[in-house]
């Protein structure tokens, strides 16, 4: 060890942990079990999915942040956290084809939301009756190289319960 080596600081990456809460009541589904290769193959990003209870449900915000986009067909919403993570909530599979039927947006682009705020109303029985899968992926669409997810819940969950702990390098 050289004389001035003590002056060198060891740079350790700082980390921050953010809880991701369930936006719906239902059963946790691993992303790889979602019957859509784009989600199952993590092509959109890392995450988890919920098989919602078959009833009308209010979708709650799983994180605090800003609404980046509410899709015109209301089948999906993207939220950006203060840390810059973007979370896509995709309500069902191929539900874009319903052109908004069964969905009611309670927020709009640019709104600021807190954990637990109401985002959407969804009629899951009507979506199921139309022949669409209701499984709802929650995917972090950016930052996958700096993101680590730890699942903290299993089986059945209630809306608002912690699902994942997201650890990001700052």
N, C-alpha and C positions, 0 to 999 in steps of 0.2 A: 504494500500500500504506500503510495507516494505521500509526501508531506501535505499537499493541498487537496488530497482526495476527500477529506472530511468536509470540504466546502461544497462538493457536488451533492445536489439534492436528488434523491431517488424520486423519479416521477411515477406516481401510481395513479392509474385512472380513477377518477371519482365516479361514484355510481349513485343512482337515485332509484328508489323503488316506488312504483305506482300500482295501486290496486285497480283491477278491472272487475266491475260488479256485473251480475247477471241483469240483462235488460228485460228478461221474461221469466215467468215460472215455467218449469219444464225439466227435462232430463238432459244432462251433459252428454255431448257426443264428441269424441275425438275428431279433430279436423280430418284426419286420414280416412275416417269412416263416412264422411259426407259423400253422397252419391253424385258427385260432380268433380271431375278430374282437376278443374282449375283450382277449386278450394282444397280438395284432398291432397293434391300435389304441391300445395303451398305456393302456387304460382302467383297468387295475389299477396301472399305474406303469411306470417305465423299467426296462429290463433286457436280458437275453440268454437264449438257450435252448441246450440241448444235445440232440442226437439221440444217445441212449446206444447203446453197443455192445450187440448182442443176446445178452446173457448175464445171469445173476444178478449183481447188483452191490450193493456196500455204498455207501450214500450218505454222503459225508463232509461235515462242516460247512464251508461256504465262508467263514465269518466266525466270530469269537468273539462270544459274547453269551449271552442267556438265551432258552430255548425259551418262546415266547409261547403257541403252540398246536400240538398234534399233532391233526389232524382225526380224528374217530372212525373214519373209513374208511381212515385211514393213507395216503391218497394225496397229502397235502400237510402241510407243516410251516412255521411262521413263527418266525423268530429275530429278536430285537431286539439290536442292537449297543449297546455302551456309549455311543455317540454318539446313540442314539435312532432309528437307521434300522431299519425293519422289512423283512426279506427273506422273501418267500414262495418256497418251493421246491414247485412243483406237478408231481408225478410223472405224466406222461402227460396226455392230454386226455380229459375226461369219465370219468376213472377212478374218480370218486366212485361211479359205478354198479356197480363191482366189489365194493363193500361190504367192502373190506379184503383180498379175494383177491389174492394175489401180493405183499402188503406185510407187513413185520414191523417194528414200531417198536422201536428200541433205546434210545429216550429218552422222557421224558414232560414234560408241561407243568411249567414252573418249573425244569427242569434248567439248569445253567450248562454251556456248551460252549466249547471252544477250536477254533481252525481245525484241521481234520483229524480231529476226533472223529467216531466212527461214529454216524450218526443213524438209518438205516433199512436194511433189506435189501429189495431189490426184484427180483422175477422178471420181467424185461422180456420174455423169450420167451413166458411164460404170458399176460402182458397183451396182447402182440401177437396171440397165438393167439385171444384173446377178441374181437379185432377193434378194439382201441383203439389210438390213436396213442400212441407212447411218448415223443415229444418232450417235454422237461422245461423249462418256463420258469422262470427265476429273476428275480423282479421286486421292486424296492424299492417298497413299497406306500404309503410316506409320504415327505414331504420332496422331492417332485419339483421344486418351485420353487427349492430351495436345493442341488440335486444336479446334478453334471456327471459323466458316465460316459465313460471312455476305454477302448476295447477294446484289450487288449495281447496277445491271442492270436488265432489264426485257424486254420481247418482242424481237424485232429484234436487233441484234448487228452487228457491223462491226468488222473485224479482227483487233485486237489491242486495242479494248475498254475494260475497266475494267469490270470484271464479278463479282468477289468475293474479299472480304478483308479477309485474313487469319490471325487470331491472334493466336500466339503460346506463350506458357509459356517458358521462357528461363531458 
